[in-house]
Amino acid sequence: MRTLYHISCRTSLIFRQIVPISALKIQAIEKSVAAFFALNLINSIRELMRRLKTDMVLKVMLSTTISLLFLTSLLFSQNMMEDRYLQGMVNVDRTPAGTIFIQHIIGEGQSLYGISQFFDVPLYDIKRFNPDMILGEETVGMELKIPIDKKHLIQDLSKANRYAMLEKVFYTVKKGDTPYGIAKRAFSMKLEKLLELNGIEEADITVGRFLHVGWIPSVGLNHFGKPVKAKAVYYSRHNEAFRNEFTAKGANSKELIEERGAAYWNKSAGEDFDYYVMHRNAPKNTMIEITNPDTGRKIYTKVLGKIPPKYPNKVIIVVSPKVAKELGGVNANFFVSLSYHK
């Protein structure tokens, strides 16, 4: 059965490679393939019934039926997932910082949580890329920018055996793009691989051209992984300027320093609306990204100075009440992970 399943998957992938038709049309072909293997299995059962004893036949029939149900349900469930979340050809774009995103239109029966699970992206990032969106007020037809991790782009079909269906991903060449920049910087592939995928020469990469840059699983980017944490929903538009400064610094940074430990804040202090902190080693005005793993919240801050000697060594950063509350800190000391560019 495992062999038959892999044959059906590979047949689907071969059709994707050599037949220039849409996913909706190819579904009928894939269902016919599944029916073909089902018919062969039935004939195999009949043959076994003639050759084996009755008790053995029952065992073989049971195991074969279970395997057949698994095969057909897997094929058809993946088709249904594509119908629900993907709208035909997948086009991706990228931000000035290099993040890849899909322009997704919310369909009937879709939820923001379901979209985040399908594309394997935290709700926090969806909110960050769509600051005008109000959580809980999403409507059918609304367009969302969905950032995706480049690790989900399949560029080698030999590593895609477990998926019954794949959807081609395309990028539209824009003014200022270079062949090397698209291949290496944007999609982390060799230029030769990009040219091979599209069957073109380097000179053919011109503004407005659709470039095939890989595949994504039609069943979802997180189908075989762990559920994406839904608690990382918090977003602060007022913190966006610090985030942009942190990202810009990273473009020219030689080293990223990462630390984990206790953060401290004075709970008796008055309300503070600034995103400022004190750190043991980072120079003044350094931008620091702080994450509270218990809440999934992330805030970008600026260093005002060094931590005074009165604080215990376990405290790696002292934060303002504003930062602590937006990170979801409850106690005066709470665990955080942080990073900054050196």
C-alpha positions in Angstrom: 0.0 0.0 0.0 2.8 2.4 0.8 4.2 1.8 -2.7 0.8 2.5 -4.3 0.5 5.7 -2.3 3.9 7.0 -3.3 3.1 6.1 -7.0 -0.1 8.1 -6.8 1.8 11.1 -5.2 4.5 11.0 -7.8 2.0 10.7 -10.6 0.4 13.9 -9.3 3.7 15.7 -9.2 4.6 14.6 -12.7 1.3 16.0 -14.0 2.2 19.3 -12.2 5.6 19.4 -14.0 4.6 18.5 -17.6 1.0 19.6 -17.9 0.3 23.4 -18.0 -3.2 23.3 -16.4 -4.6 24.8 -13.3 -5.0 23.0 -9.9 -8.8 22.8 -10.3 -8.5 21.0 -13.6 -5.8 18.6 -12.4 -8.0 17.5 -9.4 -10.1 15.5 -11.8 -7.0 13.7 -13.1 -5.8 13.0 -9.6 -9.2 11.6 -8.6 -9.1 9.3 -11.6 -5.7 8.1 -10.6 -7.0 7.3 -7.1 -9.9 5.4 -8.7 -7.5 3.5 -10.9 -5.5 2.2 -7.9 -8.7 1.4 -6.0 -9.9 -0.8 -8.9 -6.6 -2.6 -9.0 -6.8 -3.2 -5.2 -10.3 -4.7 -5.7 -9.0 -7.1 -8.3 -6.1 -8.0 -6.0 -8.6 -8.9 -3.3 -10.6 -11.2 -5.7 -7.4 -13.0 -6.6 -6.4 -13.5 -3.0 -9.8 -14.9 -2.2 -9.3 -17.7 -4.8 -5.8 -18.5 -3.5 -5.9 -18.2 0.2 -7.9 -19.8 3.0 -11.1 -18.1 4.3 -9.6 -16.8 7.6 -6.6 -15.4 5.8 -8.8 -13.7 3.2 -10.7 -11.9 5.9 -7.5 -10.6 7.4 -6.2 -9.5 4.0 -9.5 -7.8 3.1 -9.6 -5.9 6.4 -6.0 -4.6 6.1 -6.5 -3.7 2.4 -9.8 -1.9 3.0 -8.2 0.2 5.8 -5.3 1.1 3.5 -7.6 1.9 0.7 -9.7 4.2 2.9 -6.5 6.0 4.1 -5.3 6.5 0.5 -8.5 7.9 -0.8 -9.2 10.1 2.2 -5.7 11.5 2.1 -6.0 12.4 -1.6 -9.5 13.9 -1.3 -8.8 15.8 2.0 -5.8 17.5 0.4 -8.0 18.5 -2.5 -10.6 20.0 -0.1 -7.9 21.9 1.8 -6.7 23.5 -1.5 -10.3 24.4 -2.4 -10.8 26.1 1.0 -7.6 28.2 1.2 -5.8 28.5 -2.1 -7.3 30.4 -5.0 -5.5 28.9 -8.0 -2.1 30.0 -8.9 -0.1 31.3 -5.9 1.7 34.7 -6.4 4.1 35.9 -3.8 5.7 39.3 -3.3 8.3 40.6 -0.9 8.7 43.6 1.4 11.7 46.0 1.2 13.2 44.1 4.1 13.0 40.9 2.1 10.0 39.1 3.8 8.0 37.0 1.4 4.2 37.3 1.6 1.0 36.1 -0.1 -1.9 38.3 -0.9 -4.8 36.2 0.5 -8.5 36.9 0.1 -10.6 35.7 3.0 -13.1 33.1 1.7 -16.4 31.8 2.9 -16.0 29.7 6.1 -12.4 30.9 6.7 -11.3 32.2 10.1 -8.1 34.2 11.0 -7.0 31.3 13.2 -7.6 28.8 10.3 -5.6 31.0 7.9 -2.7 31.2 10.4 -2.7 27.4 10.8 -2.8 26.8 7.1 0.1 29.2 6.3 2.0 28.3 9.5 2.3 32.0 10.6 1.5 33.4 14.1 -1.5 35.7 14.4 0.9 38.4 15.6 2.6 38.5 12.3 -0.6 38.6 10.3 -1.7 41.6 12.4 1.7 43.2 12.0 1.4 43.0 8.2 -2.2 44.2 8.2 -2.2 47.0 10.8 -5.6 48.3 9.7 -7.3 45.0 10.4 -9.4 44.8 13.6 -9.1 41.3 15.2 -12.5 39.7 15.3 -14.0 41.8 12.5 -12.6 40.0 9.4 -15.1 39.6 6.6 -15.3 37.6 3.4 -13.5 39.2 0.5 -11.0 41.1 2.7 -7.4 41.1 1.4 -4.7 40.1 3.8 -0.9 40.1 3.5 0.3 36.7 4.8 4.0 36.5 5.5 5.5 33.0 4.8 8.8 31.5 5.8 11.0 30.6 2.9 11.6 27.2 4.4 8.1 26.2 3.2 9.0 26.7 -0.4 9.7 23.3 -2.0 12.4 23.6 -4.6 13.3 19.9 -4.9 10.4 17.6 -5.8 12.3 14.6 -4.5 11.6 15.9 -1.0 7.8 16.2 -1.5 6.7 12.6 -1.6 4.4 12.9 1.4 2.2 15.5 -0.4 -0.5 14.4 -2.9 -0.8 17.8 -4.3 1.5 20.8 -4.7 0.7 24.3 -6.0 3.2 26.2 -8.1 4.4 29.5 -6.6 5.3 32.5 -8.8 7.0 35.8 -8.3 6.5 38.8 -10.6 9.7 40.6 -11.6 9.8 44.2 -10.6 11.8 47.3 -11.5 15.1 47.1 -9.8 15.2 43.3 -9.5 18.2 41.4 -10.7 18.4 37.7 -11.6 20.9 37.1 -8.8 18.9 39.1 -6.3 15.7 37.2 -7.0 17.4 33.8 -6.8 19.8 34.2 -4.0 18.5 37.0 -1.7 14.8 36.6 -2.2 14.4 32.8 -2.5 17.7 31.4 -1.3 18.3 29.3 -4.4 21.1 29.2 -7.0 20.6 31.3 -10.1 21.1 28.2 -12.2 18.2 26.5 -10.3 15.9 29.4 -11.0 16.7 29.4 -14.7 16.2 25.6 -14.8 12.8 25.8 -13.1 11.6 28.3 -15.7 13.5 26.9 -18.8 14.8 30.4 -19.6 18.1 32.3 -20.0 19.2 35.0 -17.6 18.5 37.7 -20.3 14.8 36.5 -20.3 14.2 37.8 -16.7 12.6 41.2 -17.4 10.1 43.4 -15.6 6.6 41.9 -15.4 7.7 38.3 -16.1 6.2 35.6 -13.9 9.0 33.4 -12.4 8.3 29.9 -11.0 10.2 29.9 -7.7 8.9 26.7 -6.1 5.9 24.8 -4.8 3.9 24.8 -1.6 1.8 21.9 -0.3 -1.9 22.3 -1.2 -2.8 20.7 2.1 -1.3 23.5 4.0 2.2 24.7 5.1 1.8 23.3 8.6 -0.2 20.1 7.8 2.4 17.7 9.2 3.7 20.0 11.9 2.7 21.3 15.3 -0.2 23.8 15.6 0.9 27.4 15.4 0.5 29.2 18.8 -2.5 31.4 18.6 -1.7 33.4 21.7 0.9 35.6 19.9 -1.8 38.1 18.8 -0.6 41.3 20.5 0.4 44.1 18.1 1.4 47.7 18.9 1.3 50.2 16.1 3.2 52.7 18.3 6.1 50.2 18.5 6.5 49.9 14.7 9.0 52.7 14.4 11.4 50.9 16.8 10.8 47.6 15.0 11.8 49.2 11.7 14.9 50.7 13.3 15.8 47.2 14.6 15.3 45.6 11.2 17.3 48.4 9.4 20.2 47.9 11.9 20.2 44.1 11.1 20.8 44.7 7.4 24.3 45.9 8.1 25.0 44.0 11.3 28.0 41.8 11.7 26.7 39.8 14.7 23.3 39.1 16.4 23.6 38.7 20.2 20.9 36.5 21.8 20.3 36.2 25.5 17.8 34.5 27.8 17.1 35.4 31.5 15.0 37.6 33.9 13.5 40.9 33.1 12.7 43.3 35.9 10.2 46.2 36.2 9.1 48.4 39.0 5.4 47.6 39.5 4.9 50.6 41.8 6.1 53.1 39.2 3.6 55.3 37.5 2.3 54.6 34.0 5.1 54.9 31.4 4.5 55.1 27.6 8.1 54.8 26.5 9.8 51.7 25.1 13.0 52.1 26.9 15.2 49.7 28.8 18.5 49.3 30.7 21.0 46.5 29.7 24.3 45.2 31.1 26.3 45.2 28.0 24.5 46.8 25.0 25.6 50.4 24.3 23.2 53.3 24.7 20.6 53.7 21.9 21.0 50.0 20.9 17.7 48.5 19.6 16.7 45.3 21.5 14.0 42.8 20.5 12.4 41.3 23.6 10.0 38.3 23.6 8.0 36.9 26.4 7.7 33.1 25.6 4.8 32.7 28.0 2.6 35.1 26.1 4.2 35.0 22.6 4.4 38.8 22.7 7.3 40.7 21.2 8.4 44.3 21.7 11.2 46.4 20.3 13.0 48.7 22.7 15.9 51.2 23.0 18.6 51.1 25.6 18.9 54.2 27.8 22.0 53.0 29.8 23.6 50.3 31.9 21.9 48.4 34.6 22.8 49.8 38.1 24.8 47.5 40.4 21.9 47.2 42.9 20.1 44.7 40.6 21.0 40.9 41.0 23.1 39.2 38.3 20.1 37.1 37.1 18.4 40.2 35.8 19.6 40.7 32.2 17.4 43.7 31.4 15.4 46.3 33.3 12.3 47.4 31.4 9.8 50.3 31.7 6.2 49.6 33.0 5.0 50.1 29.4 7.3 47.4 28.0 6.4 45.0 30.9 2.7 45.4 30.5 2.8 45.1 26.7 4.9 41.9 27.0 2.3 40.5 29.4 4.5 40.5 32.5 2.7 39.9 35.7 5.4 39.6 38.3 8.2 42.1 38.9 10.6 39.5 37.5 9.6 37.5 34.5 11.5 35.3 31.9 12.3 36.8 28.5 14.5 36.1 25.5 16.1 39.0 23.7 18.4 39.8 20.8 20.2 42.8 19.5 22.6 43.6 16.6 26.2 44.4 17.4 
